[in-house]
Amino acid sequence: MKRQVQLNPDPVDARQFEVTVKHLANSLNFGQDESVFHGGGLEYAQSRLYVAGDPVKFIDWKVSARVGKLFIKEFQEPKQIPLYLLLDTSASMCISSQVLSKYAWAVRIATGIALAAQTGMTPVGLLGCGARELHVRPTLSRNLVMEWSHRLRQHDFLEETSLAKRAREVAPSLRSRTMVIVLSDLHDPDAFAALQVLGQEHDCIVLHLQDPAELNVKGTGLFRGNEAESGRAFVGHGRRAFVDASEWKSELTRFGIDYLHLPIDQPILGRLRHFLNRRGMGGSAGR
């Protein structure tokens, strides 16, 4: 029996939504010894003379050998860096074969990540990557996060994607190193080049949401179609995914951009939490 493809941003009411995203934020915070929203690792500051009781593992053996006395390396805590969420609000994000669409998941995940980051005193900004103008500068206001999240829950299903355009627009405004998290179905063919440039100066993560209906169209050979939001014509094949996750992962990780594939018909929270925890501990998190 075929699943019906539907347009549905989020079936829950405002109160249920707030409970859900706060639970998600708590889940992402729980058990994280190192914040994913910090720069990676401790930064070397200087070396000083060893004092009895100093940890042996921090002995600077090179300096000690050169000077003839024991020296200890001193480190400074990694700086807190702001977080920008680039959320794809295009029409294709809302077409779904599941109860929750890619768009509904993206809004929930973005809100949960924002609240979790603010708990660690990380300012969070938001940039909508569709037709609507939605740009919120990094802030520590939880009320503002809830305000834009409820605004995002409303959708007219007519927006074109502007992921590449928005990524190029925001880059010059980021005057210091920033963490950028992209939530998208990656239907913008120009997005890769724009994200590649963004990832050269900033800590970039791509969360790729995919509906199982995008993987193939059973029982078909070659066919012609049009993108939901852009109207661009394309030729597809029933045996080939519309957006190949393995190709995106290969290309993005090659340029130092962390990538997580999130099929919306599979459990999401556990994979997301594991992914962010691995980044928080300084490991590569590409999946």
HELIX and SHEET records of a PDB file:
HELIX    1   1 ALA A   14  ASN A   29  1                                  16    
HELIX    2   2 VAL A   56  PHE A   58  5                                   3    
HELIX    3   3 TRP A   61  VAL A   67  1                                   7    
HELIX    4   4 ALA A   91  MET A   93  5                                   3    
HELIX    5   5 LYS A  102  THR A  119  1                                  18    
HELIX    6   6 ARG A  142  LEU A  152  1                                  11    
HELIX    7   7 LEU A  163  VAL A  170  1                                   8    
HELIX    8   8 ALA A  171  SER A  173  5                                   3    
HELIX    9   9 ALA A  191  GLU A  201  1                                  11    
HELIX   10  10 PRO A  212  GLU A  214  5                                   3    
HELIX   11  11 ALA A  245  ARG A  254  1                                  10    
HELIX   12  12 LEU A  269  GLY A  280  1                                  12    
SHEET    1   A 2 GLN A   6  LEU A   7  0                                        
SHEET    2   A 2 ILE A  95  SER A  96 -1                                        
SHEET    1   B 2 GLU A  43  LEU A  49  0                                        
SHEET    2   B 2 PHE A  71  GLN A  76 -1                                        
SHEET    1   C 6 HIS A 135  THR A 139  0                                        
SHEET    2   C 6 VAL A 124  GLY A 128 -1                                        
SHEET    3   C 6 LEU A  83  LEU A  87  1                                        
SHEET    4   C 6 MET A 179  SER A 184  1                                        
SHEET    5   C 6 ASP A 203  GLN A 210  1                                        
SHEET    6   C 6 ASP A 258  PRO A 263  1                                        
SHEET    1   D 2 LEU A 222  ASN A 226  0                                        
SHEET    2   D 2 ALA A 233  HIS A 237 -1                                        
END                                                                             
